[in-house]
Amino acid sequence: MGKKHCKDCRRKKAEKEAERLMDSWMCFFYNDVWCPHSEVPKHLRVGSVCQRCEHFADFEAEMEREETEIEDILRNPEKYGYRGVF
């Protein structure tokens, strides 16, 4: 005989499973983008299909812009309202 679980336990288990499934459909780089390669398990995508995805290129460009901005802030902190040394 199996264990009997209360309604709250069954509901929490179902919610957790739904959240896991929903997460597996989402883009590795963006939390609000559906992955066009969701048939591949999420933990295997990065080394395979993600490298060729348009979202990966967008993510890389965004990271490059942020890195450039951070470097500019570190070179010219006064320009951005920062005083002192980082």
C-alpha positions in Angstrom: 0.0 0.0 0.0 1.2 3.5 -0.8 1.2 6.5 1.4 -1.9 8.7 1.5 -1.1 12.4 1.1 -3.3 15.3 2.1 -4.8 17.6 -0.5 -2.2 20.3 0.3 0.7 17.9 -0.2 -0.7 16.7 -3.6 -1.3 20.3 -4.7 2.2 21.3 -3.7 3.7 18.3 -5.6 1.6 19.1 -8.7 2.6 22.8 -8.6 6.3 21.8 -8.2 6.0 19.4 -11.2 4.3 22.1 -13.3 7.0 24.6 -12.4 9.7 22.2 -13.3 8.0 21.5 -16.7 7.5 25.2 -17.4 11.2 25.9 -16.6 12.2 23.2 -19.0 10.4 25.0 -21.8 12.1 28.4 -21.1 15.2 29.8 -22.7 18.4 29.2 -20.8 19.4 32.9 -21.2 16.1 34.7 -20.7 13.4 33.9 -18.2 10.6 35.3 -20.3 11.3 33.6 -23.7 10.1 30.2 -24.8 13.0 28.0 -26.1 12.6 26.9 -29.7 14.6 23.8 -28.7 12.6 22.7 -25.7 12.6 19.1 -26.9 16.2 19.0 -25.8 16.6 18.7 -22.0 17.6 22.1 -20.6 20.8 20.9 -19.0 22.0 19.6 -22.4 21.0 22.6 -24.5 23.9 25.0 -23.5 26.6 22.8 -25.0 24.6 22.0 -28.2 21.7 24.0 -29.6 22.0 27.1 -27.5 25.3 28.1 -29.2 23.4 28.4 -32.6 20.3 30.1 -31.3 19.3 33.7 -32.0 18.7 34.3 -28.3 22.3 33.3 -27.6 23.5 36.0 -30.0 21.3 38.6 -28.4 22.4 37.6 -25.0 26.1 37.8 -26.0 25.6 41.2 -27.5 23.8 42.4 -24.4 26.6 41.1 -22.2 29.2 42.9 -24.4 27.3 46.2 -24.1 27.1 45.8 -20.3 30.8 45.0 -20.1 31.7 48.1 -22.2 29.5 50.2 -20.0 31.1 48.9 -16.8 34.6 49.5 -18.2 33.5 53.1 -19.0 32.2 53.6 -15.5 35.5 52.3 -14.0 37.5 54.6 -16.3 35.3 57.7 -15.7 33.5 57.3 -12.4 32.9 61.1 -12.0 30.9 61.1 -15.3 28.4 58.7 -13.7 28.2 60.4 -10.3 30.6 58.1 -8.5 33.3 59.4 -6.2 36.4 57.6 -4.9 37.9 54.4 -6.0 36.0 51.1 -6.6 
